[in-house]
Amino acid sequence: MSWKVLITDHVWPNTDPERRVLEAAGAEVLISPDGEESTLIELSKDVDAIMTCFAQVTENVVRAAKKCVVIGRFGVG
């Protein structure tokens, strides 16, 4: 099974650790170039999961993410 995960934002230099784990599990990883609502709406249209650090996953983003089954916040602490 192939699935897509959107990473909305991150505060560290890259998302290599997250990408490695997700790709090893068979996911295609999309990284948003910014946390803007319009960008997230466009990128979320075909994802199965959304991972966010600080970006706001608004009602409009959730409505656009028709296939999404999980939204999670990730980070340290």
C-alpha positions in Angstrom: 0.0 0.0 0.0 1.3 3.4 -0.9 0.3 6.5 1.1 1.2 10.2 1.3 2.2 12.2 4.3 2.4 16.0 4.3 4.9 17.7 6.6 3.6 21.3 7.0 6.6 22.9 8.7 9.7 22.2 10.8 12.0 24.3 12.9 15.2 22.3 12.5 17.5 22.3 9.5 15.8 19.4 7.6 13.4 16.6 7.9 15.8 13.8 7.0 15.0 11.6 10.1 11.2 11.8 9.5 11.6 11.2 5.8 13.8 8.1 6.4 11.2 6.5 8.8 8.2 7.4 6.7 9.8 6.3 3.4 11.0 3.0 5.0 7.3 2.4 5.9 6.3 3.0 2.3 5.1 6.6 2.4 5.6 9.3 -0.1 6.6 12.4 1.9 5.6 15.9 0.8 7.3 18.9 2.5 5.4 22.2 2.4 7.7 25.1 1.3 5.8 27.3 3.8 3.0 27.0 6.4 0.6 29.3 4.5 -3.0 28.1 4.5 -3.3 28.4 0.7 -0.2 26.2 0.2 -1.4 23.6 2.8 -4.8 23.5 1.1 -3.3 22.7 -2.2 -0.8 20.1 -0.9 -3.3 18.4 1.4 -5.8 17.4 -1.4 -4.3 13.9 -1.9 -2.6 13.1 1.4 -3.4 10.3 3.9 -1.7 12.0 6.9 -0.6 15.5 7.9 2.3 16.1 10.3 2.6 19.6 11.7 5.0 21.3 14.1 3.7 24.9 14.5 1.7 25.5 11.3 -2.0 26.0 11.7 -4.0 23.2 10.2 -7.2 25.2 9.7 -10.7 24.0 9.0 -10.2 24.8 5.3 -7.1 22.6 5.2 -8.9 19.8 6.9 -11.8 20.1 4.5 -9.4 20.0 1.5 -7.7 16.9 2.8 -10.5 14.5 1.8 -8.4 11.3 2.1 -6.6 12.3 5.3 -7.2 9.9 8.2 -4.8 11.4 10.8 -3.4 14.8 11.7 -0.5 14.8 14.2 1.7 17.3 15.9 5.3 16.4 16.1 8.3 17.9 17.8 10.5 17.7 20.9 9.4 18.3 24.4 
